[in-house]
Amino acid sequence: MKTRLWPLLCLCVGGPLWLVTATQVIAVEEFPADFAQGTKTGEIQLLIDQLGDEQYLQRQLAETRLIERGAEAFTGLQAALHHPDLEIVVRAKYILNQISIEWARPTDPAVVQSIMARYGELAQASRLAKVAQLARLENEQGFGPLCRVSRFDTSSQVVRYAALSILENGFLPAERTAAAVAVLTDEMGESDQGRLPWIGVYVDQLQTPDKIDSRWIPLIDAEIALFAEETGETDLPFVVSLLRCHLELCDKVGDSPAIFANWQRRIDLTLRDGQESNAGLVAAFTWVIDHEQWEALKLLEHHYADVISRQRLLVYLMASARDKQGRRAEATEFATRAYQTDASGDLLTEAEAQERNRCADLIAELGRHDWAEREWHFVIEALPATDAQSLIARNSLALYRLHDRGDHQTAADLLNETIEAINKDPVVKQQYQQSGYRAFLRSAASNREFFLACHFEAQQDYKQQRRHLDRAYRLSPGNADVLIAMYRLQDVNDDYRRSTTEKISNVQLVMEKEIKESPDDAQGYNQWAWLISNTEGDFAKAVERSKHSLKLRPESPSYMDTLGRCYYAAGDLEKAVKIQRKAVAKHPHMMVMQRQLKFFEDEQNQRAGADTTNYFGN
């Protein structure tokens, strides 16, 4: 049906009604009579289509109505920016700039209103920082504004990371799920399902926590395909983070096929230029071992059997997996096979030595220090003392085996042998000074002094202990263990204690800066928490930072060990014992963890005995 819009026509031609002739009358389409009963999405799409209408007045009218629709037309207009009709693209861009978004609402918590103040006026980097602030809010307080950002921000990158910040919460406690679903459903709006498929699927996933939604993998594949197109709309960190969110959901449900599908995609992302890389496989096998997802491991082993058989580190991971399952004979067989690969005793190449050191470090982290020690000895015996890989092997062996067992002098001597050999050879020394190993050499020298300090502490020679601790500090001022030993040093005056406290405060500030610069680096949070919990400071904050490090690197025994110390410092001995037992179970060969657990349990027993004594009035 057609109608004549005389007033609008007069305004357009710039004259009174009587100047408009019949030839100037333009027929403008009305909406169909039954269109009012259609969906909002359908109405908006029709208006967007009319932005490219042949009739000027029709285009103007559609533009006006879309501006009136405001936020509910936003997603459709965003999609129209990619329309093949240039007229529609130009008008959609203009309308988007006219729409006013209510970034903060009166019903939002005060902290949200503060974060979102003047959000629309900020540059992209500042908006991303706001997204990070919202993501850190507790109890889903950031869900509402994050959803708004995902709907209405004009930056594809900001939109994606806002949505990701919601997904990273994973499954929620049952008592909070319904409220979160209600907020997300209300914020998304009917017209925005297409722009926010991840959040829509996440809402459905929260309501069916017993199985993984089948739509996740197609969505992930679409994002990977978009990344491959190199349009700039997405990037590798986002794709990997999206995969991580899906993986955490799969882990909770124990969906082995979905876990396999996830890791298969992550492994493929590590392959570049046709060159085979085991980085993705190493990450996959390490994860399934940590999370004891044995059915998923079978799928991975079967699919990548050929690659595994050719790479020592992957064979060691298969050994570690069987060891964790209690299949000791198979574990020993795999570990022996891995060790004997190319173990001819000839002088190692740099690449081969690096590989053996890498294998040793990883399997030590997984708890098999005996297998690691065998690899370290192999490198040390096969290479000259001045070789950088020999230094690396010696440092690891000294730190994780000899020092850990309390054989501090032997640990120091092992490092001293190679450090002295380097210092005696001017050419080699110069090479170290000009290479990337310069900092590592200073760190190893600091460890040598620290091990000697530990030796003299055991001899109760505190004067010599102090001398070597001071040397260790000068070589590596950021070494937390050295600072902790200085803090606990006996037979020192008040000036020394004050000076040590200042050093700890200075290092703490440096660590704070590093955490701010690398918020996704779990080691920064762990180091800060370890230093504070063993000296002085905000113990409650140490607990939170230690817990955050475990969120970034779940199931890490070393980080659990730190959390145990943090709980102890904060006065929660029960939790300290509980998490320490878990750390020891994962790392039964690490004596320092055993000693800390015994310390906690002894104190727990003493407190229990004291309570009993008080109860009986003795």
ROSE-883160 format. One line per 3 residues: number of its first residue (from 1); their letters; for each residue y, x, z of C-alpha. Coordinates in nm, 2 decimals. Example, Ala and Ser with C-alpha at 12.3 -4.5 7.8 and 13.67 -1.06 7.14 Angstrom:
% residues 2
1	AS	-0.45:1.23:0.78; -0.11:1.37:0.71
END
This chain:
% residues 618
1	MKT	0.00:0.00:0.00; 0.35:0.12:-0.08; 0.69:0.07:0.10
4	RLW	1.04:0.17:0.02; 1.23:0.38:0.28; 1.59:0.30:0.17
7	PLL	1.77:0.46:0.47; 1.58:0.78:0.45; 1.65:0.80:0.07
10	CLC	2.02:0.75:0.12; 2.03:1.04:0.37; 1.84:1.26:0.13
13	VGG	2.07:1.20:-0.17; 2.38:1.22:0.05; 2.55:0.89:-0.04
16	PLW	2.59:0.53:0.06; 2.33:0.27:-0.02; 2.51:0.12:-0.32
19	LVT	2.50:0.46:-0.50; 2.12:0.46:-0.50; 1.98:0.33:-0.82
22	ATQ	1.64:0.19:-0.90; 1.54:0.52:-1.06; 1.61:0.70:-0.73
25	VIA	1.38:0.48:-0.52; 1.08:0.68:-0.42; 0.76:0.51:-0.31
28	VEE	0.62:0.66:0.01; 0.26:0.60:0.12; 0.20:0.43:0.45
31	FPA	-0.11:0.50:0.66; -0.39:0.26:0.57; -0.39:-0.06:0.76
34	DFA	-0.70:0.03:0.96; -0.58:0.40:1.02; -0.46:0.33:1.37
37	QGT	-0.82:0.28:1.48; -0.90:0.63:1.34; -0.92:0.95:1.55
40	KTG	-0.62:1.16:1.64; -0.78:1.44:1.46; -0.80:1.24:1.14
43	EIQ	-0.44:1.12:1.17; -0.32:1.48:1.22; -0.52:1.61:0.92
46	LLI	-0.38:1.34:0.70; -0.02:1.43:0.80; -0.10:1.80:0.73
49	DQL	-0.23:1.71:0.39; 0.09:1.52:0.32; 0.29:1.83:0.38
52	GDE	0.19:1.93:0.03; 0.25:1.58:-0.12; 0.43:1.56:-0.46
55	QYL	0.69:1.33:-0.31; 0.96:1.52:-0.11; 1.02:1.23:0.13
58	QRQ	0.65:1.21:0.20; 0.65:1.58:0.29; 0.96:1.53:0.52
61	LAE	0.81:1.23:0.69; 0.48:1.41:0.76; 0.67:1.71:0.90
64	TRL	0.87:1.49:1.13; 0.57:1.31:1.26; 0.38:1.63:1.32
67	IER	0.67:1.77:1.52; 0.66:1.45:1.73; 0.29:1.49:1.79
70	GAE	0.36:1.83:1.94; 0.08:2.02:2.11; -0.20:1.79:1.99
73	AFT	-0.12:1.89:1.63; -0.12:2.26:1.71; -0.48:2.35:1.62
76	GLQ	-0.47:2.17:1.29; -0.14:2.34:1.20; -0.29:2.68:1.29
79	AAL	-0.58:2.61:1.05; -0.32:2.50:0.79; -0.18:2.85:0.79
82	HHP	-0.48:2.95:0.57; -0.44:2.66:0.34; -0.44:2.74:-0.04
85	DLE	-0.13:2.52:-0.09; 0.17:2.75:-0.02; 0.39:2.45:0.05
88	IVV	0.16:2.34:0.34; 0.15:2.70:0.48; 0.52:2.73:0.49
91	RAK	0.58:2.39:0.65; 0.30:2.44:0.90; 0.45:2.77:1.01
94	YIL	0.79:2.60:1.05; 0.65:2.31:1.25; 0.45:2.55:1.48
97	NQI	0.78:2.72:1.57; 0.94:2.38:1.66; 0.66:2.27:1.89
100	SIE	0.73:2.34:2.26; 0.43:2.43:2.47; 0.41:2.35:2.84
103	WAR	0.25:2.68:2.95; 0.28:2.60:3.32; 0.25:2.26:3.47
106	PTD	0.38:2.11:3.80; 0.02:2.05:3.90; -0.07:2.42:3.86
109	PAV	-0.11:2.64:4.17; 0.20:2.83:4.26; 0.04:3.16:4.16
112	VQS	-0.03:3.03:3.81; 0.32:2.90:3.77; 0.45:3.24:3.87
115	IMA	0.23:3.42:3.61; 0.31:3.18:3.33; 0.69:3.17:3.38
118	RYG	0.86:3.23:3.04; 0.52:3.31:2.89; 0.62:3.19:2.54
121	ELA	0.91:3.44:2.53; 0.69:3.75:2.58; 0.56:4.00:2.33
124	QAS	0.18:4.01:2.26; 0.11:4.30:2.49; 0.28:4.13:2.78
127	RLA	0.09:3.80:2.70; -0.24:3.99:2.71; -0.14:4.13:3.05
130	KVA	-0.08:3.77:3.17; -0.43:3.68:3.05; -0.57:3.96:3.25
133	QLA	-0.39:3.84:3.56; -0.52:3.48:3.51; -0.87:3.62:3.47
136	RLE	-0.85:3.78:3.81; -0.77:3.46:4.00; -1.04:3.33:4.22
139	NEQ	-1.23:3.00:4.21; -1.14:2.92:3.85; -0.77:2.88:3.92
142	GFG	-0.70:3.04:3.59; -0.92:2.81:3.38; -0.64:2.56:3.30
145	PLC	-0.37:2.81:3.18; -0.64:3.03:3.00; -0.75:2.73:2.81
148	RVS	-0.39:2.65:2.71; -0.34:3.00:2.59; -0.66:2.97:2.39
151	RFD	-0.53:2.65:2.23; -0.17:2.73:2.17; -0.10:3.11:2.15
154	TSS	-0.02:3.22:1.80; -0.20:3.56:1.83; -0.57:3.56:1.73
157	QVV	-0.63:3.85:1.97; -0.47:3.68:2.27; -0.65:3.36:2.19
160	RYA	-0.99:3.54:2.18; -0.94:3.73:2.50; -0.82:3.42:2.69
163	ALS	-1.13:3.24:2.58; -1.34:3.55:2.67; -1.19:3.55:3.02
166	ILE	-1.33:3.20:3.08; -1.67:3.29:2.94; -1.70:3.60:3.16
169	NGF	-1.74:3.38:3.47; -2.09:3.29:3.35; -2.28:3.03:3.54
172	LPA	-2.07:2.90:3.84; -2.19:2.79:4.18; -2.32:2.44:4.17
175	ERT	-2.05:2.31:4.40; -1.78:2.43:4.16; -1.93:2.35:3.82
178	AAA	-1.82:1.99:3.79; -1.46:2.06:3.87; -1.45:2.35:3.62
181	VAV	-1.61:2.14:3.35; -1.35:1.86:3.41; -1.06:2.11:3.39
184	LTD	-1.18:2.27:3.07; -1.27:1.93:2.90; -0.93:1.79:2.99
187	EMG	-0.74:2.11:2.87; -0.93:2.15:2.54; -0.84:1.81:2.39
190	ESD	-1.03:1.64:2.11; -0.85:1.80:1.83; -0.92:2.16:1.94
193	QGR	-1.30:2.18:1.94; -1.28:2.36:1.60; -1.05:2.64:1.73
196	LPW	-1.23:2.69:2.05; -1.61:2.67:1.98; -1.69:2.92:2.25
199	IGV	-1.53:2.73:2.53; -1.68:2.40:2.40; -2.03:2.56:2.41
202	YVD	-1.96:2.71:2.74; -1.87:2.37:2.89; -2.20:2.23:2.76
205	QLQ	-2.39:2.54:2.89; -2.25:2.49:3.24; -2.40:2.14:3.24
208	TPD	-2.74:2.26:3.12; -2.80:2.58:3.33; -3.18:2.57:3.29
211	KID	-3.18:2.68:2.92; -2.96:2.88:2.68; -2.76:2.68:2.43
214	SRW	-2.89:2.75:2.08; -2.54:2.76:1.94; -2.45:3.09:2.10
217	IPL	-2.62:3.32:1.85; -2.47:3.15:1.54; -2.12:3.18:1.70
220	IDA	-2.19:3.55:1.78; -2.31:3.61:1.42; -1.99:3.45:1.28
223	EIA	-1.78:3.68:1.50; -1.98:3.98:1.38; -1.93:3.87:1.02
226	LFA	-1.56:3.83:1.08; -1.54:4.18:1.23; -1.72:4.32:0.93
229	EET	-1.45:4.17:0.70; -1.20:4.39:0.88; -0.93:4.12:0.87
232	GET	-0.79:4.23:1.21; -0.86:3.89:1.36; -1.13:4.04:1.59
235	DLP	-1.24:4.38:1.70; -1.55:4.56:1.82; -1.46:4.55:2.19
238	FVV	-1.43:4.17:2.17; -1.76:4.13:1.98; -1.94:4.35:2.24
241	SLL	-1.78:4.16:2.53; -1.89:3.83:2.37; -2.24:3.96:2.35
244	RCH	-2.22:4.07:2.71; -2.12:3.73:2.83; -2.41:3.57:2.64
247	LEL	-2.65:3.84:2.78; -2.55:3.76:3.13; -2.62:3.39:3.08
250	CDK	-2.96:3.48:2.92; -3.04:3.70:3.22; -2.98:3.42:3.47
253	VGD	-3.21:3.19:3.27; -3.47:3.46:3.18; -3.47:3.37:2.81
256	SPA	-3.66:3.66:2.66; -3.62:3.57:2.29; -3.24:3.51:2.34
259	IFA	-3.22:3.85:2.52; -3.40:4.02:2.23; -3.17:3.85:1.97
262	NWQ	-2.86:3.96:2.17; -2.97:4.32:2.19; -3.09:4.33:1.83
265	RRI	-2.73:4.25:1.73; -2.58:4.51:1.97; -2.82:4.77:1.84
268	DLT	-2.72:4.70:1.48; -2.35:4.74:1.58; -2.43:5.11:1.68
271	LRD	-2.56:5.19:1.33; -2.29:5.35:1.11; -2.30:5.49:0.76
274	GQE	-2.67:5.46:0.73; -2.73:5.71:1.01; -2.98:5.63:1.28
277	SNA	-2.83:5.61:1.63; -3.02:5.55:1.95; -2.71:5.45:2.16
280	GLV	-2.78:5.08:2.13; -3.15:5.12:2.20; -3.08:5.34:2.50
283	AAF	-2.84:5.07:2.63; -3.09:4.79:2.56; -3.39:4.96:2.73
286	TWV	-3.18:5.07:3.03; -3.06:4.72:3.07; -3.40:4.55:3.05
289	IDH	-3.54:4.81:3.29; -3.26:4.75:3.54; -3.30:4.37:3.51
292	EQW	-3.68:4.38:3.50; -3.69:4.16:3.18; -4.04:4.28:3.08
295	EAL	-4.11:4.01:2.82; -3.78:4.10:2.64; -3.89:4.47:2.66
298	KLL	-4.21:4.39:2.48; -4.02:4.23:2.20; -3.79:4.53:2.17
301	EHH	-4.07:4.78:2.19; -4.27:4.60:1.91; -3.96:4.57:1.68
304	YAD	-3.84:4.93:1.72; -4.18:5.10:1.77; -4.12:5.34:1.48
307	VIS	-3.78:5.46:1.61; -3.91:5.49:1.97; -4.19:5.72:1.87
310	RQR	-3.95:5.97:1.71; -3.70:6.01:2.00; -3.77:6.18:2.33
313	LLV	-3.52:5.98:2.53; -3.66:5.65:2.42; -4.01:5.77:2.51
316	YLM	-3.88:5.86:2.86; -3.74:5.51:2.89; -4.08:5.36:2.81
319	ASA	-4.22:5.58:3.08; -3.95:5.46:3.33; -4.03:5.10:3.24
322	RDK	-4.40:5.14:3.32; -4.32:5.33:3.63; -4.10:5.04:3.75
325	QGR	-4.38:4.80:3.67; -4.62:5.00:3.89; -4.82:5.12:3.59
328	RAE	-4.83:5.48:3.71; -5.09:5.63:3.48; -4.92:5.50:3.17
331	ATE	-4.58:5.62:3.30; -4.71:5.97:3.35; -4.87:5.97:3.01
334	FAT	-4.54:5.87:2.84; -4.33:6.11:3.05; -4.57:6.40:2.96
337	RAY	-4.55:6.31:2.59; -4.17:6.31:2.61; -4.15:6.64:2.78
340	QTD	-4.40:6.82:2.55; -4.20:6.71:2.23; -4.09:7.04:2.08
343	ASG	-4.15:7.22:2.42; -4.25:7.55:2.25; -4.05:7.77:2.48
346	DLL	-3.84:7.92:2.20; -3.47:7.95:2.23; -3.32:7.60:2.21
349	TEA	-3.05:7.50:1.97; -2.73:7.35:2.12; -2.83:7.00:2.00
352	EAQ	-3.18:7.03:2.15; -3.05:7.15:2.48; -2.79:6.87:2.49
355	ERN	-3.07:6.62:2.43; -3.28:6.75:2.71; -2.99:6.75:2.95
358	RCA	-2.90:6.40:2.85; -3.26:6.29:2.90; -3.27:6.45:3.24
361	DLI	-2.95:6.29:3.36; -3.05:5.94:3.25; -3.40:5.95:3.39
364	AEL	-3.26:6.09:3.72; -3.02:5.79:3.72; -3.32:5.56:3.68
367	GRH	-3.48:5.72:3.99; -3.73:5.98:3.85; -3.57:6.31:3.97
370	DWA	-3.90:6.49:3.94; -3.92:6.42:3.56; -3.55:6.52:3.54
373	ERE	-3.60:6.84:3.73; -3.87:6.95:3.49; -3.63:6.91:3.20
376	WHF	-3.35:7.09:3.38; -3.58:7.39:3.45; -3.69:7.39:3.09
379	VIE	-3.33:7.43:2.97; -3.24:7.69:3.24; -3.55:7.90:3.15
382	ALP	-3.50:7.88:2.78; -3.13:7.97:2.76; -2.91:8.26:2.87
385	ATD	-2.73:8.21:3.20; -2.40:8.21:3.02; -2.48:7.92:2.79
388	AQS	-2.29:7.60:2.85; -2.60:7.38:2.85; -2.76:7.61:3.10
391	LIA	-2.46:7.56:3.33; -2.48:7.19:3.29; -2.86:7.19:3.37
394	RNS	-2.80:7.42:3.68; -2.52:7.19:3.81; -2.73:6.88:3.78
397	LAL	-3.04:7.05:3.94; -2.82:7.19:4.22; -2.65:6.86:4.29
400	YRL	-2.92:6.61:4.25; -3.23:6.80:4.38; -3.15:7.11:4.58
403	HDR	-2.83:6.99:4.76; -2.98:6.65:4.80; -3.28:6.80:4.98
406	GDH	-3.05:7.00:5.21; -3.12:7.33:5.04; -2.75:7.41:5.00
409	QTA	-2.77:7.79:4.98; -3.02:7.78:4.69; -2.80:7.52:4.51
412	ADL	-2.50:7.75:4.55; -2.70:8.06:4.43; -2.82:7.87:4.12
415	LNE	-2.46:7.80:4.02; -2.34:8.14:4.13; -2.58:8.32:3.90
418	TIE	-2.44:8.16:3.58; -2.07:8.15:3.70; -2.08:8.53:3.78
421	AIN	-2.25:8.60:3.45; -1.97:8.42:3.26; -1.69:8.59:3.46
424	KDP	-1.85:8.94:3.39; -1.85:8.88:3.01; -1.48:8.88:2.88
427	VVK	-1.58:8.73:2.55; -1.78:8.45:2.70; -1.52:8.38:2.96
430	QQY	-1.25:8.35:2.69; -1.47:8.11:2.50; -1.50:7.89:2.80
433	QQS	-1.13:7.90:2.86; -1.07:7.78:2.50; -1.35:7.52:2.49
436	GYR	-1.40:7.17:2.62; -1.63:7.32:2.89; -1.33:7.48:3.08
439	AFL	-1.29:7.19:3.32; -1.67:7.16:3.37; -1.68:7.53:3.47
442	RSA	-1.41:7.48:3.74; -1.60:7.17:3.86; -1.92:7.37:3.89
445	ASN	-1.74:7.65:4.07; -1.60:7.38:4.31; -1.95:7.25:4.37
448	REF	-2.07:7.60:4.45; -1.81:7.63:4.72; -1.89:7.29:4.85
451	FLA	-2.26:7.37:4.87; -2.18:7.69:5.07; -1.96:7.48:5.30
454	CHF	-2.25:7.24:5.36; -2.47:7.54:5.44; -2.23:7.68:5.70
457	EAQ	-2.19:7.33:5.85; -2.56:7.32:5.91; -2.53:7.66:6.08
460	QDY	-2.24:7.52:6.29; -2.01:7.79:6.15; -1.71:7.57:6.10
463	KQQ	-1.47:7.86:6.03; -1.68:7.96:5.72; -1.72:7.59:5.63
466	RRH	-1.35:7.55:5.63; -1.30:7.86:5.41; -1.53:7.73:5.14
469	LDR	-1.40:7.37:5.16; -1.05:7.50:5.10; -1.17:7.70:4.80
472	AYR	-1.36:7.39:4.67; -1.05:7.18:4.70; -0.83:7.43:4.51
475	LSP	-1.08:7.43:4.23; -1.12:7.05:4.22; -0.85:6.86:4.42
478	GNA	-0.99:6.52:4.32; -1.35:6.59:4.44; -1.41:6.30:4.69
481	DVL	-1.70:6.46:4.87; -1.49:6.78:4.94; -1.21:6.57:5.08
484	IAM	-1.45:6.37:5.30; -1.60:6.69:5.43; -1.25:6.82:5.51
487	YRL	-1.16:6.50:5.68; -1.47:6.53:5.91; -1.44:6.91:5.97
490	QDV	-1.47:7.01:6.33; -1.26:7.27:6.52; -0.94:7.22:6.33
493	NDD	-0.58:7.16:6.46; -0.36:6.86:6.41; -0.17:7.02:6.13
496	YRR	-0.49:7.06:5.93; -0.58:6.70:5.99; -0.24:6.58:5.88
499	STT	-0.26:6.80:5.57; -0.60:6.66:5.48; -0.48:6.30:5.53
502	EKI	-0.19:6.37:5.29; -0.43:6.52:5.04; -0.65:6.21:5.06
505	SNV	-0.35:5.98:5.01; -0.24:6.18:4.71; -0.58:6.16:4.55
508	QLV	-0.60:5.79:4.63; -0.27:5.74:4.43; -0.41:5.93:4.14
511	MEK	-0.73:5.71:4.15; -0.51:5.40:4.17; -0.34:5.51:3.85
514	EIK	-0.67:5.58:3.67; -0.80:5.23:3.77; -0.48:5.07:3.63
517	ESP	-0.51:5.27:3.31; -0.89:5.21:3.27; -0.96:4.87:3.44
520	DDA	-1.30:4.84:3.28; -1.42:5.18:3.41; -1.66:5.12:3.70
523	QGY	-1.66:5.48:3.81; -1.29:5.46:3.91; -1.35:5.17:4.15
526	NQW	-1.66:5.33:4.29; -1.49:5.67:4.35; -1.19:5.50:4.52
529	AWL	-1.42:5.29:4.74; -1.63:5.59:4.83; -1.34:5.81:4.94
532	ISN	-1.17:5.54:5.15; -1.49:5.41:5.32; -1.57:5.76:5.43
535	TEG	-1.22:5.85:5.55; -0.95:5.59:5.63; -0.76:5.32:5.46
538	DFA	-0.81:4.95:5.36; -1.18:4.90:5.42; -1.17:4.54:5.31
541	KAV	-1.02:4.65:4.98; -1.29:4.92:4.95; -1.56:4.65:4.98
544	ERS	-1.39:4.44:4.70; -1.35:4.74:4.47; -1.71:4.85:4.53
547	KHS	-1.83:4.50:4.45; -1.62:4.51:4.13; -1.78:4.84:4.02
550	LKL	-2.12:4.67:4.06; -1.99:4.37:3.85; -1.91:4.62:3.58
553	RPE	-2.23:4.82:3.62; -2.49:4.58:3.78; -2.79:4.72:3.96
556	SPS	-2.65:5.08:3.98; -2.82:5.24:4.29; -2.54:5.49:4.33
559	YMD	-2.28:5.21:4.34; -2.50:5.01:4.58; -2.50:5.32:4.80
562	TLG	-2.12:5.31:4.80; -2.11:4.94:4.88; -2.34:5.01:5.18
565	RCY	-2.09:5.26:5.31; -1.80:5.02:5.25; -1.97:4.74:5.44
568	YAA	-2.04:4.98:5.73; -1.67:5.10:5.74; -1.56:4.73:5.73
571	GDL	-1.78:4.66:6.03; -2.05:4.45:5.86; -2.36:4.65:5.96
574	EKA	-2.60:4.38:5.86; -2.48:4.38:5.50; -2.47:4.76:5.50
577	VKI	-2.83:4.78:5.58; -2.93:4.51:5.33; -2.76:4.67:5.03
580	QRK	-2.86:5.02:5.13; -3.23:4.92:5.14; -3.19:4.78:4.79
583	AVA	-3.03:5.11:4.67; -3.31:5.31:4.83; -3.58:5.09:4.67
586	KHP	-3.42:5.16:4.33; -3.38:5.53:4.40; -3.66:5.63:4.64
589	HMM	-3.63:6.00:4.54; -3.27:6.03:4.65; -3.26:6.18:5.00
592	VMQ	-2.89:6.12:5.06; -2.95:5.75:5.02; -3.25:5.77:5.26
595	RQL	-3.03:5.95:5.51; -2.75:5.69:5.49; -3.01:5.41:5.54
598	KFF	-3.16:5.58:5.84; -2.81:5.62:5.99; -2.74:5.25:5.94
601	EDE	-3.07:5.14:6.08; -3.05:5.37:6.38; -2.71:5.23:6.47
604	QNQ	-2.84:4.88:6.42; -3.12:4.95:6.66; -2.88:5.10:6.91
607	RAG	-2.66:4.79:6.90; -2.96:4.57:6.94; -3.08:4.77:7.24
610	ADT	-2.73:4.75:7.39; -2.72:4.37:7.34; -3.06:4.34:7.51
613	TNY	-2.94:4.56:7.80; -2.63:4.34:7.85; -2.84:4.03:7.83
616	FGN	-3.06:4.13:8.12; -2.77:4.26:8.31; -2.90:4.62:8.35
END
